[in-house]
Amino acid sequence: MFPDSKIAEAFACGEKKCAYIVCFCLAPYFRNVLHDKISDVDFVLLFDESLNHKTQNKQMDICVRYFDED
């Protein structure tokens, strides 16, 4: 992944480690960023009702639509 770094050469990320990083590191960060951006603007929530067996049983897709002046 990073051939110029000795530390990064030994990096390995399996399914469980990747899931942990996403759920407990990345998700809270992006949730806070989104909350800060939409706290004082109008926004619309959209959700996906597709008839896919995997998405009906495992997840609910939500999209937040807002205008970002930045």
Biopython code that builds the backbone (N, CA, C, O; Angstrom):
import numpy as np
from Bio.PDB.StructureBuilder import StructureBuilder

atoms = [
    (1, "MET", "N", (0.829, -1.190, 0.000)),
    (1, "MET", "CA", (0.000, 0.000, 0.000)),
    (1, "MET", "C", (0.877, 1.259, 0.000)),
    (1, "MET", "O", (0.657, 2.166, -0.802)),
    (2, "PHE", "N", (1.872, 1.316, 0.899)),
    (2, "PHE", "CA", (2.788, 2.443, 0.973)),
    (2, "PHE", "C", (4.208, 1.893, 0.923)),
    (2, "PHE", "O", (4.774, 1.604, 1.977)),
    (3, "PRO", "N", (4.806, 1.737, -0.250)),
    (3, "PRO", "CA", (6.109, 1.084, -0.358)),
    (3, "PRO", "C", (7.256, 1.862, 0.280)),
    (3, "PRO", "O", (8.305, 1.277, 0.550)),
    (4, "ASP", "N", (7.094, 3.157, 0.528)),
    (4, "ASP", "CA", (8.180, 3.946, 1.094)),
    (4, "ASP", "C", (8.197, 3.943, 2.621)),
    (4, "ASP", "O", (9.102, 4.530, 3.214)),
    (5, "SER", "N", (7.228, 3.302, 3.276)),
    (5, "SER", "CA", (7.148, 3.290, 4.733)),
    (5, "SER", "C", (7.341, 1.873, 5.262)),
    (5, "SER", "O", (6.647, 0.948, 4.840)),
    (6, "LYS", "N", (8.285, 1.706, 6.186)),
    (6, "LYS", "CA", (8.532, 0.386, 6.783)),
    (6, "LYS", "C", (7.361, -0.045, 7.665)),
    (6, "LYS", "O", (7.030, -1.230, 7.709)),
    (7, "ILE", "N", (6.738, 0.888, 8.359)),
    (7, "ILE", "CA", (5.601, 0.563, 9.229)),
    (7, "ILE", "C", (4.401, 0.139, 8.382)),
    (7, "ILE", "O", (3.719, -0.832, 8.709)),
    (8, "ALA", "N", (4.151, 0.857, 7.312)),
    (8, "ALA", "CA", (2.993, 0.560, 6.471)),
    (8, "ALA", "C", (3.165, -0.736, 5.688)),
    (8, "ALA", "O", (2.173, -1.350, 5.297)),
    (9, "GLU", "N", (4.415, -1.169, 5.447)),
    (9, "GLU", "CA", (4.629, -2.426, 4.731)),
    (9, "GLU", "C", (4.084, -3.614, 5.518)),
    (9, "GLU", "O", (3.624, -4.591, 4.927)),
    (10, "ALA", "N", (4.133, -3.538, 6.846)),
    (10, "ALA", "CA", (3.668, -4.641, 7.690)),
    (10, "ALA", "C", (2.195, -4.534, 8.041)),
    (10, "ALA", "O", (1.673, -5.372, 8.777)),
    (11, "PHE", "N", (1.519, -3.521, 7.529)),
    (11, "PHE", "CA", (0.104, -3.324, 7.845)),
    (11, "PHE", "C", (-0.743, -4.394, 7.183)),
    (11, "PHE", "O", (-0.598, -4.664, 5.991)),
    (12, "ALA", "N", (-1.631, -5.001, 7.964)),
    (12, "ALA", "CA", (-2.590, -5.973, 7.438)),
    (12, "ALA", "C", (-3.947, -5.644, 8.039)),
    (12, "ALA", "O", (-4.047, -5.282, 9.211)),
    (13, "CYS", "N", (-4.983, -5.771, 7.233)),
    (13, "CYS", "CA", (-6.314, -5.424, 7.708)),
    (13, "CYS", "C", (-7.298, -6.478, 7.222)),
    (13, "CYS", "O", (-7.635, -6.528, 6.039)),
    (14, "GLY", "N", (-7.755, -7.318, 8.143)),
    (14, "GLY", "CA", (-8.730, -8.343, 7.810)),
    (14, "GLY", "C", (-10.147, -7.807, 7.914)),
    (14, "GLY", "O", (-10.368, -6.620, 8.155)),
    (15, "GLU", "N", (-11.095, -8.703, 7.728)),
    (15, "GLU", "CA", (-12.512, -8.308, 7.734)),
    (15, "GLU", "C", (-12.942, -7.738, 9.082)),
    (15, "GLU", "O", (-13.624, -6.714, 9.123)),
    (16, "LYS", "N", (-12.562, -8.375, 10.174)),
    (16, "LYS", "CA", (-12.985, -7.927, 11.511)),
    (16, "LYS", "C", (-12.338, -6.595, 11.886)),
    (16, "LYS", "O", (-12.996, -5.715, 12.442)),
    (17, "LYS", "N", (-11.050, -6.450, 11.581)),
    (17, "LYS", "CA", (-10.369, -5.200, 11.908)),
    (17, "LYS", "C", (-10.929, -4.049, 11.087)),
    (17, "LYS", "O", (-11.113, -2.946, 11.602)),
    (18, "CYS", "N", (-11.196, -4.299, 9.834)),
    (18, "CYS", "CA", (-11.753, -3.265, 8.968)),
    (18, "CYS", "C", (-13.146, -2.840, 9.448)),
    (18, "CYS", "O", (-13.462, -1.651, 9.482)),
    (19, "ALA", "N", (-13.969, -3.819, 9.817)),
    (19, "ALA", "CA", (-15.308, -3.509, 10.328)),
    (19, "ALA", "C", (-15.222, -2.697, 11.623)),
    (19, "ALA", "O", (-16.002, -1.766, 11.826)),
    (20, "TYR", "N", (-14.287, -3.043, 12.488)),
    (20, "TYR", "CA", (-14.116, -2.313, 13.743)),
    (20, "TYR", "C", (-13.699, -0.869, 13.480)),
    (20, "TYR", "O", (-14.232, 0.057, 14.091)),
    (21, "ILE", "N", (-12.742, -0.681, 12.568)),
    (21, "ILE", "CA", (-12.270, 0.668, 12.246)),
    (21, "ILE", "C", (-13.409, 1.514, 11.681)),
    (21, "ILE", "O", (-13.561, 2.681, 12.043)),
    (22, "VAL", "N", (-14.202, 0.927, 10.797)),
    (22, "VAL", "CA", (-15.305, 1.676, 10.189)),
    (22, "VAL", "C", (-16.363, 2.032, 11.230)),
    (22, "VAL", "O", (-16.815, 3.175, 11.288)),
    (23, "CYS", "N", (-16.759, 1.060, 12.051)),
    (23, "CYS", "CA", (-17.851, 1.277, 13.012)),
    (23, "CYS", "C", (-17.475, 2.190, 14.175)),
    (23, "CYS", "O", (-18.290, 3.000, 14.615)),
    (24, "PHE", "N", (-16.246, 2.066, 14.675)),
    (24, "PHE", "CA", (-15.902, 2.781, 15.899)),
    (24, "PHE", "C", (-14.919, 3.933, 15.705)),
    (24, "PHE", "O", (-14.655, 4.675, 16.651)),
    (25, "CYS", "N", (-14.377, 4.098, 14.510)),
    (25, "CYS", "CA", (-13.453, 5.214, 14.259)),
    (25, "CYS", "C", (-13.998, 6.162, 13.193)),
    (25, "CYS", "O", (-14.153, 7.358, 13.437)),
    (26, "LEU", "N", (-14.285, 5.624, 12.022)),
    (26, "LEU", "CA", (-14.718, 6.476, 10.913)),
    (26, "LEU", "C", (-16.157, 6.946, 11.052)),
    (26, "LEU", "O", (-16.444, 8.120, 10.819)),
    (27, "ALA", "N", (-17.071, 6.050, 11.428)),
    (27, "ALA", "CA", (-18.488, 6.410, 11.509)),
    (27, "ALA", "C", (-18.755, 7.539, 12.501)),
    (27, "ALA", "O", (-19.468, 8.481, 12.156)),
    (28, "PRO", "N", (-18.211, 7.483, 13.727)),
    (28, "PRO", "CA", (-18.451, 8.611, 14.641)),
    (28, "PRO", "C", (-17.889, 9.942, 14.123)),
    (28, "PRO", "O", (-18.498, 10.994, 14.316)),
    (29, "TYR", "N", (-16.744, 9.890, 13.477)),
    (29, "TYR", "CA", (-16.155, 11.115, 12.926)),
    (29, "TYR", "C", (-17.068, 11.724, 11.871)),
    (29, "TYR", "O", (-17.392, 12.909, 11.939)),
    (30, "PHE", "N", (-17.487, 10.914, 10.887)),
    (30, "PHE", "CA", (-18.330, 11.445, 9.820)),
    (30, "PHE", "C", (-19.714, 11.828, 10.316)),
    (30, "PHE", "O", (-20.323, 12.749, 9.771)),
    (31, "ARG", "N", (-20.228, 11.151, 11.333)),
    (31, "ARG", "CA", (-21.513, 11.537, 11.927)),
    (31, "ARG", "C", (-21.403, 12.929, 12.561)),
    (31, "ARG", "O", (-22.311, 13.749, 12.427)),
    (32, "ASN", "N", (-20.294, 13.188, 13.249)),
    (32, "ASN", "CA", (-20.092, 14.503, 13.860)),
    (32, "ASN", "C", (-19.917, 15.591, 12.803)),
    (32, "ASN", "O", (-20.448, 16.691, 12.953)),
    (33, "VAL", "N", (-19.184, 15.293, 11.748)),
    (33, "VAL", "CA", (-19.008, 16.269, 10.671)),
    (33, "VAL", "C", (-20.350, 16.598, 10.026)),
    (33, "VAL", "O", (-20.667, 17.766, 9.798)),
    (34, "LEU", "N", (-21.138, 15.562, 9.734)),
    (34, "LEU", "CA", (-22.456, 15.787, 9.132)),
    (34, "LEU", "C", (-23.360, 16.581, 10.071)),
    (34, "LEU", "O", (-24.055, 17.498, 9.634)),
    (35, "HIS", "N", (-23.353, 16.241, 11.336)),
    (35, "HIS", "CA", (-24.181, 16.961, 12.308)),
    (35, "HIS", "C", (-23.800, 18.433, 12.366)),
    (35, "HIS", "O", (-24.673, 19.300, 12.410)),
    (36, "ASP", "N", (-22.503, 18.722, 12.368)),
    (36, "ASP", "CA", (-22.055, 20.114, 12.400)),
    (36, "ASP", "C", (-22.483, 20.872, 11.141)),
    (36, "ASP", "O", (-22.831, 22.050, 11.217)),
    (37, "LYS", "N", (-22.459, 20.207, 9.992)),
    (37, "LYS", "CA", (-22.800, 20.877, 8.732)),
    (37, "LYS", "C", (-24.299, 21.128, 8.590)),
    (37, "LYS", "O", (-24.691, 22.153, 8.033)),
    (38, "ILE", "N", (-25.146, 20.222, 9.079)),
    (38, "ILE", "CA", (-26.593, 20.390, 8.868)),
    (38, "ILE", "C", (-27.318, 20.960, 10.080)),
    (38, "ILE", "O", (-28.544, 21.071, 10.070)),
    (39, "SER", "N", (-26.578, 21.323, 11.124)),
    (39, "SER", "CA", (-27.252, 21.797, 12.340)),
    (39, "SER", "C", (-27.980, 23.125, 12.147)),
    (39, "SER", "O", (-28.952, 23.402, 12.850)),
    (40, "ASP", "N", (-27.518, 23.954, 11.198)),
    (40, "ASP", "CA", (-28.168, 25.256, 11.028)),
    (40, "ASP", "C", (-28.649, 25.509, 9.600)),
    (40, "ASP", "O", (-28.860, 26.660, 9.219)),
    (41, "VAL", "N", (-28.824, 24.456, 8.807)),
    (41, "VAL", "CA", (-29.335, 24.613, 7.436)),
    (41, "VAL", "C", (-30.529, 23.673, 7.241)),
    (41, "VAL", "O", (-30.722, 22.721, 7.997)),
    (42, "ASP", "N", (-31.313, 23.963, 6.219)),
    (42, "ASP", "CA", (-32.411, 23.074, 5.867)),
    (42, "ASP", "C", (-31.859, 21.853, 5.146)),
    (42, "ASP", "O", (-30.916, 21.960, 4.362)),
    (43, "PHE", "N", (-32.450, 20.695, 5.415)),
    (43, "PHE", "CA", (-32.005, 19.469, 4.768)),
    (43, "PHE", "C", (-33.186, 18.549, 4.531)),
    (43, "PHE", "O", (-34.256, 18.729, 5.113)),
    (44, "VAL", "N", (-32.984, 17.564, 3.675)),
    (44, "VAL", "CA", (-34.005, 16.580, 3.339)),
    (44, "VAL", "C", (-33.422, 15.195, 3.569)),
    (44, "VAL", "O", (-32.282, 14.929, 3.189)),
    (45, "LEU", "N", (-34.196, 14.313, 4.189)),
    (45, "LEU", "CA", (-33.782, 12.923, 4.375)),
    (45, "LEU", "C", (-34.447, 12.044, 3.319)),
    (45, "LEU", "O", (-35.659, 12.122, 3.113)),
    (46, "LEU", "N", (-33.667, 11.224, 2.664)),
    (46, "LEU", "CA", (-34.167, 10.275, 1.672)),
    (46, "LEU", "C", (-33.793, 8.874, 2.136)),
    (46, "LEU", "O", (-32.722, 8.678, 2.710)),
    (47, "PHE", "N", (-34.653, 7.911, 1.895)),
    (47, "PHE", "CA", (-34.282, 6.541, 2.223)),
    (47, "PHE", "C", (-34.631, 5.621, 1.074)),
    (47, "PHE", "O", (-35.562, 5.872, 0.310)),
    (48, "ASP", "N", (-33.866, 4.553, 0.969)),
    (48, "ASP", "CA", (-33.968, 3.621, -0.141)),
    (48, "ASP", "C", (-34.862, 2.446, 0.248)),
    (48, "ASP", "O", (-34.617, 1.776, 1.251)),
    (49, "GLU", "N", (-35.900, 2.202, -0.554)),
    (49, "GLU", "CA", (-36.808, 1.092, -0.300)),
    (49, "GLU", "C", (-36.687, 0.015, -1.373)),
    (49, "GLU", "O", (-37.683, -0.608, -1.740)),
    (50, "SER", "N", (-35.487, -0.205, -1.872)),
    (50, "SER", "CA", (-35.319, -1.189, -2.941)),
    (50, "SER", "C", (-35.647, -2.593, -2.437)),
    (50, "SER", "O", (-35.543, -2.877, -1.244)),
    (51, "LEU", "N", (-36.039, -3.453, -3.349)),
    (51, "LEU", "CA", (-36.478, -4.803, -2.991)),
    (51, "LEU", "C", (-35.335, -5.808, -3.064)),
    (51, "LEU", "O", (-35.473, -6.869, -3.673)),
    (52, "ASN", "N", (-34.242, -5.483, -2.463)),
    (52, "ASN", "CA", (-33.093, -6.360, -2.398)),
    (52, "ASN", "C", (-33.126, -7.092, -1.056)),
    (52, "ASN", "O", (-33.270, -6.453, -0.014)),
    (53, "HIS", "N", (-32.995, -8.419, -1.063)),
    (53, "HIS", "CA", (-33.083, -9.183, 0.184)),
    (53, "HIS", "C", (-32.001, -8.770, 1.175)),
    (53, "HIS", "O", (-32.261, -8.702, 2.376)),
    (54, "LYS", "N", (-30.802, -8.494, 0.696)),
    (54, "LYS", "CA", (-29.717, -8.125, 1.596)),
    (54, "LYS", "C", (-29.987, -6.776, 2.269)),
    (54, "LYS", "O", (-29.798, -6.646, 3.479)),
    (55, "THR", "N", (-30.419, -5.787, 1.514)),
    (55, "THR", "CA", (-30.651, -4.477, 2.115)),
    (55, "THR", "C", (-31.884, -4.447, 2.995)),
    (55, "THR", "O", (-31.939, -3.655, 3.936)),
    (56, "GLN", "N", (-32.862, -5.271, 2.727)),
    (56, "GLN", "CA", (-34.053, -5.292, 3.582)),
    (56, "GLN", "C", (-33.758, -5.912, 4.934)),
    (56, "GLN", "O", (-34.380, -5.535, 5.928)),
    (57, "ASN", "N", (-32.828, -6.852, 4.998)),
    (57, "ASN", "CA", (-32.551, -7.535, 6.257)),
    (57, "ASN", "C", (-31.382, -6.944, 7.032)),
    (57, "ASN", "O", (-31.341, -7.069, 8.255)),
    (58, "LYS", "N", (-30.449, -6.317, 6.372)),
    (58, "LYS", "CA", (-29.215, -5.930, 7.030)),
    (58, "LYS", "C", (-28.992, -4.433, 7.194)),
    (58, "LYS", "O", (-28.272, -4.026, 8.105)),
    (59, "GLN", "N", (-29.575, -3.614, 6.358)),
    (59, "GLN", "CA", (-29.271, -2.190, 6.437)),
    (59, "GLN", "C", (-30.428, -1.345, 5.943)),
    (59, "GLN", "O", (-31.330, -1.820, 5.253)),
    (60, "MET", "N", (-30.374, -0.076, 6.318)),
    (60, "MET", "CA", (-31.339, 0.904, 5.831)),
    (60, "MET", "C", (-30.538, 2.061, 5.264)),
    (60, "MET", "O", (-29.848, 2.764, 6.003)),
    (61, "ASP", "N", (-30.623, 2.261, 3.967)),
    (61, "ASP", "CA", (-29.857, 3.315, 3.304)),
    (61, "ASP", "C", (-30.576, 4.639, 3.435)),
    (61, "ASP", "O", (-31.738, 4.768, 3.050)),
    (62, "ILE", "N", (-29.873, 5.635, 3.988)),
    (62, "ILE", "CA", (-30.421, 6.968, 4.166)),
    (62, "ILE", "C", (-29.465, 7.965, 3.513)),
    (62, "ILE", "O", (-28.247, 7.864, 3.660)),
    (63, "CYS", "N", (-30.026, 8.913, 2.803)),
    (63, "CYS", "CA", (-29.246, 9.971, 2.166)),
    (63, "CYS", "C", (-29.714, 11.307, 2.729)),
    (63, "CYS", "O", (-30.914, 11.566, 2.816)),
    (64, "VAL", "N", (-28.765, 12.152, 3.110)),
    (64, "VAL", "CA", (-29.065, 13.488, 3.600)),
    (64, "VAL", "C", (-28.697, 14.459, 2.488)),
    (64, "VAL", "O", (-27.551, 14.494, 2.040)),
    (65, "ARG", "N", (-29.657, 15.237, 2.051)),
    (65, "ARG", "CA", (-29.415, 16.199, 0.965)),
    (65, "ARG", "C", (-29.518, 17.607, 1.541)),
    (65, "ARG", "O", (-30.515, 17.975, 2.162)),
    (66, "TYR", "N", (-28.460, 18.380, 1.317)),
    (66, "TYR", "CA", (-28.419, 19.768, 1.792)),
    (66, "TYR", "C", (-27.502, 20.564, 0.891)),
    (66, "TYR", "O", (-26.729, 19.986, 0.127)),
    (67, "PHE", "N", (-27.575, 21.869, 0.966)),
    (67, "PHE", "CA", (-26.709, 22.736, 0.178)),
    (67, "PHE", "C", (-25.562, 23.206, 1.043)),
    (67, "PHE", "O", (-25.771, 23.838, 2.079)),
    (68, "ASP", "N", (-24.342, 22.895, 0.615)),
    (68, "ASP", "CA", (-23.147, 23.289, 1.351)),
    (68, "ASP", "C", (-22.508, 24.466, 0.627)),
    (68, "ASP", "O", (-22.076, 24.328, -0.517)),
    (69, "GLU", "N", (-22.445, 25.612, 1.276)),
    (69, "GLU", "CA", (-21.888, 26.813, 0.662)),
    (69, "GLU", "C", (-20.376, 26.764, 0.517)),
    (69, "GLU", "O", (-19.803, 27.552, -0.235)),
    (70, "ASP", "N", (-19.728, 25.859, 1.218)),
    (70, "ASP", "CA", (-18.273, 25.730, 1.118)),
    (70, "ASP", "C", (-17.932, 25.027, -0.149)),
    (70, "ASP", "O", (-16.754, 24.810, -0.437)),
]
sb = StructureBuilder()
sb.init_structure("model")
sb.init_model(0)
sb.init_chain("A")
sb.init_seg("    ")
for serial, (resi, resn, name, xyz) in enumerate(atoms, 1):
    if name == "N":
        sb.init_residue(resn, " ", resi, " ")
    sb.init_atom(name, np.array(xyz, "f"), 0.0, 1.0, " ", f" {name:<3s}", serial, name[0])
structure = sb.get_structure()
